[in-house]
């Protein structure tokens, strides 16, 4: 039976689509899932509102803006005021989602996020759009590759990085029903949809998308697909079986899933479209250093800024493609046996 005719046990349990069937694999921007989820959440609860800083089309607020205009506010290019206004509305029972490019919110408004949102434990939700180098031609000034770091360090903050458009919709709905300051990170460019409507989703619960006991690949965001493809190639060509973990909740991270992966596999590779330093992989390393020291390799941007270019080419250029993941797995596997 061919790879495209069957998925392994973990993939079936997660009700994944056949991500190996590249010819028929659907691709959509993760931001589309946010827009769909926001509109559904707002229709279910009139307290869910959207506030945007002049980027309603880019952030996919337009569905809410057009369908439920009484639950939408536009304030122009004023990201710091965006947070302050949302904090006030949350204090009187609203559930505001605020959106801009991640580089500007939370980037430009970080002090307001820290003080108004988190210190006061307000129920404000940030939609950080256009994150990662896959923003493409917009270049370094618009490519947020430090945002997980600056958000995960803030007390009380949820940080969620879904793997595809379908999961982004589920995350938006779940976070709309979860009290607390929140950062939901998603991308601009279309990416592979690997989950289905039947795939479970729970904040704070990582998911095993592929079984394996040689090396654990712990990934988040749109690079989960690259991790799956790398794992399949390593299985075919090297006989190395990788467990692939979709670690969508960076904070609070599923420590039990990380420890189980490390104990079972004996080596870990983390994968994220973010700076290697202080991102999702750093949190994985913190957990393992404290509770189960394990050889670990990191895939991400290595202390550089982004640049303008084609999104796929930029992923490759910055060492986040499937080939780079494969090489990191081989290094981790060799360290495990050393």
CORNORSUL-V719335 format. One record per pair of residues at least 24 apart in sequence whose ideal C-beta (glycine too) atoms are under 10 Angstrom apart, sorted by the first residue. I is the first residue (numbers start at 1). J is the second residue. If there is no record, write none. Layout:
# CORNORSUL-V719335
i = [I/I]
j = [J/J]
This chain:
# CORNORSUL-V719335
i = [3/3/3/7/7/7/8/8/8/8/8/8/8/8/8/9/9/9/10/10/10/10/10/10/10/10/10/11/11/11/11/11/11/11/11/13/13/13/13/13/13/14/14/14/14/14/14/14/14/14/14/14/14/15/15/15/15/15/15/16/16/16/16/16/16/16/16/16/16/16/17/17/17/17/17/17/17/17/17/18/19/19/19/19/19/19/19/19/19/19/19/19/20/20/20/22/22/25/25/25/25/26/26/26/26/26/26/26/27/27/27/27/27/27/27/27/27/28/28/28/28/28/28/28/28/29/29/29/29/29/29/29/29/29/29/29/29/29/29/30/30/30/30/30/30/30/30/30/30/30/30/30/30/30/30/30/30/30/30/30/30/30/30/30/31/31/31/31/31/31/31/31/31/31/31/31/31/31/31/31/32/32/32/32/32/32/32/32/32/33/33/33/33/33/33/33/33/33/33/33/33/33/33/34/34/34/34/34/34/34/34/34/34/34/34/34/34/34/34/34/35/35/35/35/35/35/35/35/35/35/35/35/35/36/36/36/36/36/36/36/36/37/37/37/37/37/37/37/37/37/37/37/37/37/37/37/37/37/38/38/38/38/38/38/38/38/38/38/38/38/38/38/39/39/39/39/39/39/39/39/39/40/40/40/40/40/41/41/41/41/41/41/41/41/41/41/42/42/42/42/42/42/42/42/43/43/43/44/44/44/45/45/45/45/45/46/46/46/46/47/47/47/47/47/47/47/47/47/47/48/48/48/48/48/48/48/48/48/49/49/49/49/49/49/49/49/49/50/50/50/50/50/50/50/50/51/51/51/51/51/51/51/51/51/51/51/51/51/51/52/52/52/52/52/52/52/52/53/53/53/53/53/53/53/53/53/53/53/53/53/53/53/54/54/54/54/55/55/55/55/55/55/55/56/58/58/58/58/58/58/59/59/59/59/59/59/59/59/59/59/59/59/60/60/60/60/60/61/61/61/61/61/64/71/71/72/73/77/77/78/78/79/79/79/79/79/79/79/79/79/79/80/80/80/80/80/80/80/80/80/81/81/82/82/82/82/82/82/83/83/83/83/83/83/83/83/83/83/83/83/83/84/84/84/84/84/84/85/85/86/86/86/86/86/86/86/86/86/87/87/87/87/87/87/87/87/87/87/88/88/88/89/89/89/90/90/90/90/90/90/90/90/90/90/91/91/91/91/91/93/94/94/95/95/95/95/95/95/95/95/96/96/96/96/96/97/97/97/97/97/97/97/97/97/98/98/98/98/98/99/99/99/99/99/99/100/100/100/100/100/101/101/101/101/101/101/101/101/101/101/101/101/102/102/102/102/102/102/102/102/102/102/102/102/102/102/102/102/102/102/102/102/102/103/103/103/103/103/103/103/103/103/103/103/103/103/103/103/104/104/104/104/104/104/105/105/105/105/106/106/106/106/106/106/106/106/107/107/107/107/107/110/110/110/110/113/113/113/113/113/113/114/114/114/114/114/114/114/115/116/117/117/117/117/117/117/117/118/118/118/118/118/118/118/118/119/119/119/119/120/120/121/121/121/121/121/121/122/122/122/122/123/123/123/123/123/123/124/124/124/124/125/125/125/125/125/125/125/125/125/125/125/126/126/126/126/126/126/126/126/126/127/127/127/127/127/127/127/127/128/128/128/128/128/128/128/129/129/129/129/129/130/130/130/130/130/131/131/131/131/131/131/131/131/131/131/132/132/132/132/132/132/132/132/132/132/132/132/132/132/132/132/132/132/132/132/133/133/133/133/133/133/133/133/133/133/133/133/133/133/133/133/133/133/134/134/134/134/134/134/134/134/134/134/134/134/134/134/134/134/134/134/135/135/135/135/135/135/135/135/135/136/136/136/136/136/136/136/136/136/136/136/136/136/137/137/137/137/137/137/138/138/138/139/139/139/139/139/140/140/140/140/140/141/141/141/142/142/142/143/143/143/143/143/143/143/143/144/144/144/144/144/145/145/145/145/145/145/145/145/145/145/145/145/146/146/146/146/146/146/146/147/147/147/147/147/148/148/148/148/148/148/148/148/148/148/148/148/148/148/148/148/148/149/149/149/149/149/149/149/149/149/150/150/151/151/151/151/151/151/152/152/152/152/152/152/152/152/152/152/153/153/154/154/154/155/155/156/156/156/156/157/157/157/157/157/157/158/158/158/158/158/158/158/158/158/159/159/159/159/159/159/159/159/159/159/159/159/159/160/160/160/160/160/160/160/160/160/160/160/161/161/161/161/161/161/161/161/161/161/161/161/161/161/161/161/161/161/161/162/162/162/162/162/162/162/162/162/162/162/163/163/163/163/163/163/163/163/163/163/163/163/163/163/163/163/163/163/163/163/163/164/164/164/164/164/164/164/164/164/164/164/164/165/165/165/165/165/165/166/166/166/166/166/166/166/166/167/167/167/167/167/167/167/167/167/167/167/168/168/168/168/168/169/169/170/170/170/170/170/170/170/170/171/171/171/171/171/173/174/174/174/174/175/177/178/178/182/183/183/185/185/185/185/185/185/186/186/187/187/187/187/187/188/189/189/189/189/189/189/190/190/191/191/191/191/191/191/191/191/192/192/192/192/192/192/193/194/194/194/194/194/195/195/199/201/201/201/202/202/202/203/203/203/203/204/204/204/204/204/204/204/204/205/205/205/205/205/205/206/206/206/206/206/206/206/206/206/206/206/206/206/207/207/207/207/207/207/207/207/208/208/208/208/208/208/208/209/209/209/209/210/210/210/210/210/210/210/211/211/211/211/211/212/212/212/212/212/212/212/212/212/213/213/213/213/213/213/213/213/214/214/214/214/214/214/214/214/214/214/214/214/214/214/214/215/215/215/215/215/215/215/215/215/215/215/215/215/215/215/215/215/215/215/215/215/216/216/216/216/216/216/216/216/216/216/216/216/216/216/216/216/216/216/216/216/216/216/217/217/217/217/217/217/217/217/217/217/217/217/217/217/217/217/217/217/217/217/218/218/218/218/218/218/218/218/218/218/218/218/218/218/218/218/218/218/218/218/218/219/219/219/219/219/219/219/219/219/219/219/219/219/219/220/220/220/220/220/220/220/220/220/220/220/220/220/220/220/220/221/221/221/221/221/221/221/221/221/222/222/222/222/222/223/223/223/223/223/223/223/223/223/223/223/224/224/224/225/226/226/226/226/226/226/226/226/226/226/226/226/227/227/227/227/227/227/227/227/227/228/228/229/229/229/229/229/230/230/230/230/230/230/230/230/230/230/230/230/231/231/231/231/231/232/233/233/233/233/233/234/234/234/234/234/234/237/238/238/238/238/240/240/240/240/240/241/242/242/242/242/242/242/242/243/244/244/244/245/245/245/247/247/247/247/247/247/248/249/250/250/250/250/250/250/250/251/251/252/253/253/253/253/253/254/255/255/255/255/255/255/255/256/258/258/258/258/258/258/258/258/258/259/259/259/259/259/260/261/261/261/262/262/262/262/262/262/262/262/263/263/263/263/265/265/265/265/265/266/266/266/266/266/266/266/267/267/267/267/267/267/267/267/267/267/267/267/268/268/268/268/268/268/268/268/268/268/269/269/269/269/269/269/269/269/269/269/269/269/269/269/270/270/270/270/270/270/271/271/271/271/271/271/271/271/271/272/272/272/272/272/273/273/273/273/273/273/273/274/274/274/275/275/275/275/275/275/276/276/276/276/276/277/277/277/294/294/294/295/295/295/295/295/295/295/295/296/296/296/297/297/297/297/297/297/297/297/297/298/299/299/299/299/299/300]
j = [232/235/236/209/210/228/209/210/211/212/231/232/235/241/244/208/210/211/207/208/209/210/211/212/243/244/245/194/199/208/209/210/211/228/244/199/200/207/208/209/211/194/195/196/198/199/200/201/207/208/209/210/246/195/196/197/198/199/200/193/194/195/196/198/199/207/209/210/228/246/164/166/192/193/194/195/196/198/199/194/164/192/193/194/195/209/210/224/225/228/229/232/228/229/232/192/229/192/193/194/225/164/165/166/190/192/193/194/164/165/189/190/191/192/193/222/225/164/165/166/168/190/191/192/193/60/129/130/134/164/165/168/186/187/188/189/190/191/222/60/129/131/134/161/162/163/164/165/166/167/168/169/171/184/185/186/187/188/189/190/191/193/221/222/58/59/60/61/99/127/129/130/131/165/168/186/187/188/189/190/60/63/164/165/166/168/169/186/190/60/162/164/165/166/167/168/169/170/171/172/173/186/193/59/60/61/63/97/99/127/128/129/162/165/168/169/171/172/184/186/59/60/61/62/63/64/65/99/127/165/168/169/172/60/63/165/166/168/169/172/173/63/97/127/162/165/166/167/168/169/170/171/172/173/174/175/176/184/63/64/68/71/72/97/99/125/127/169/172/173/176/184/63/64/65/66/67/68/71/169/172/64/169/172/173/176/95/97/125/169/172/173/174/175/176/177/67/68/70/71/72/95/97/176/67/68/71/173/176/177/71/94/95/176/177/70/71/94/95/71/89/90/92/93/94/95/96/123/176/94/95/96/97/125/172/173/176/177/73/86/89/90/94/95/96/97/98/74/86/96/97/98/99/125/127/75/81/82/83/85/86/89/94/96/97/98/99/100/124/76/82/97/98/99/100/105/127/77/78/79/80/81/82/83/98/99/100/101/104/105/108/109/78/79/82/100/99/100/101/104/105/129/130/99/99/100/101/129/130/188/97/98/99/100/101/105/127/128/129/130/186/188/99/127/129/168/186/97/98/99/127/129/97/96/97/97/98/104/108/108/109/103/104/105/106/107/108/109/110/112/113/104/105/108/109/110/111/112/113/116/109/112/108/109/112/113/124/126/108/109/110/111/112/113/114/115/116/117/122/124/126/109/112/115/116/117/124/116/124/112/113/116/117/122/123/124/125/126/112/113/115/116/117/120/122/123/124/181/116/122/124/122/123/124/116/117/120/121/122/123/124/125/179/181/116/120/122/123/124/123/123/124/123/124/125/175/176/177/178/179/122/123/124/125/126/124/125/126/127/172/175/176/182/184/124/125/126/127/128/125/126/127/128/129/184/126/127/128/129/130/128/129/130/131/135/138/141/142/143/144/147/188/126/127/128/129/130/131/132/135/142/143/144/145/146/147/148/151/183/184/185/186/187/128/129/130/131/135/138/140/141/142/143/144/145/146/147/306/128/129/130/141/142/144/129/144/147/183/144/147/150/151/154/157/183/185/142/144/146/147/150/147/150/151/154/150/151/154/157/181/183/150/151/153/154/155/157/181/154/181/154/156/157/180/181/182/183/151/154/155/156/157/180/181/183/154/155/156/181/156/181/155/156/157/179/180/181/156/179/180/181/176/178/179/180/181/182/180/181/182/183/158/160/172/175/176/178/180/181/182/183/184/151/157/158/159/181/182/183/184/185/168/172/175/182/183/184/185/186/159/161/183/184/185/186/187/184/185/186/187/188/185/186/187/188/189/161/184/185/186/187/188/221/222/273/274/161/185/186/187/188/189/221/222/223/272/273/274/300/301/306/311/314/315/318/320/187/189/273/274/301/304/305/306/307/308/309/311/313/314/315/317/318/320/187/188/189/190/191/221/222/223/273/306/309/310/311/312/314/315/318/320/187/188/189/273/306/308/309/311/314/187/188/189/306/307/308/309/310/311/312/313/314/315/307/308/309/310/311/314/188/306/308/305/306/307/308/309/304/305/306/307/308/305/306/308/188/306/308/188/273/301/305/306/307/308/314/185/273/274/275/306/272/273/274/275/276/279/300/301/304/305/306/318/274/275/277/278/279/301/305/183/185/274/275/279/183/185/220/221/250/251/272/273/274/275/278/279/280/281/282/283/300/250/274/275/277/278/279/280/282/283/183/278/181/182/183/185/250/251/183/250/251/252/253/278/279/280/282/283/251/278/181/183/251/181/251/180/181/182/251/181/182/183/250/251/252/182/183/184/203/204/249/250/251/252/183/184/185/220/248/249/250/251/252/253/279/280/283/184/185/186/201/203/204/220/248/249/250/251/185/186/187/219/220/221/222/223/224/246/247/248/249/250/272/273/274/279/280/186/187/195/201/220/221/222/224/246/248/249/191/192/193/194/195/199/201/207/209/219/220/221/222/223/224/225/227/228/246/247/248/191/192/193/194/195/196/199/221/222/224/225/246/190/191/192/193/195/222/193/194/195/196/197/198/199/201/193/194/195/196/199/201/207/221/224/246/248/195/201/221/222/248/197/201/195/197/199/200/201/202/203/248/201/202/203/248/249/201/201/202/203/204/203/203/203/204/251/250/251/220/221/248/250/273/274/221/222/221/222/223/273/311/311/222/310/311/312/314/315/222/311/221/222/223/224/225/226/311/315/222/224/225/226/228/229/225/222/224/225/228/246/224/246/246/246/248/249/248/249/254/248/249/252/254/248/249/251/252/253/254/255/257/246/248/249/254/256/257/245/246/247/248/249/253/254/255/256/257/258/260/261/244/245/246/247/248/249/254/257/243/244/245/246/257/260/261/243/244/245/246/235/241/242/243/244/245/246/241/242/243/244/264/240/241/242/243/244/261/264/265/329/240/241/242/243/261/264/265/266/238/239/240/241/242/243/264/265/266/267/329/332/333/336/337/240/241/242/243/244/261/265/266/267/268/269/295/297/328/329/330/331/332/333/335/336/242/243/244/245/257/258/260/261/262/263/264/265/266/267/268/269/270/284/294/296/329/332/242/243/244/245/246/247/261/265/267/268/269/270/271/297/299/325/326/328/329/332/243/244/245/246/247/253/257/258/261/262/268/269/270/271/272/280/281/283/284/296/299/244/245/246/247/248/269/270/271/272/273/280/281/299/325/245/246/247/248/249/250/253/270/271/272/273/274/279/280/281/284/246/247/248/250/271/272/273/274/280/272/273/311/315/320/271/272/273/274/299/300/315/320/321/322/325/248/271/272/322/271/273/299/315/316/320/321/322/323/324/325/326/269/270/271/299/320/322/325/326/329/322/325/321/322/323/325/326/269/271/299/321/322/323/324/325/326/327/328/329/269/322/325/326/329/322/322/323/325/326/329/322/325/326/329/330/333/326/326/329/330/333/326/329/330/332/333/265/267/269/325/326/329/332/333/268/269/271/325/270/271/284/271/272/280/281/283/284/280/280/274/279/280/281/282/283/284/280/283/283/280/283/284/286/287/287/283/284/286/287/288/290/291/287/283/284/285/286/287/288/291/292/294/287/288/291/292/294/292/288/292/294/287/288/291/292/293/294/295/296/288/291/292/294/294/295/332/333/336/294/295/332/333/335/336/337/294/295/296/297/329/331/332/333/334/335/336/337/292/294/295/296/297/298/328/329/332/336/295/296/297/298/299/325/326/327/328/329/330/331/332/333/296/297/298/299/300/328/297/298/299/300/320/322/324/325/328/298/299/300/301/320/299/300/301/314/315/318/320/300/301/320/300/301/302/303/304/305/300/301/302/303/319/301/302/303/332/335/336/331/332/333/334/335/336/337/338/328/332/335/325/327/328/329/330/331/332/333/335/328/324/325/327/328/329/324]
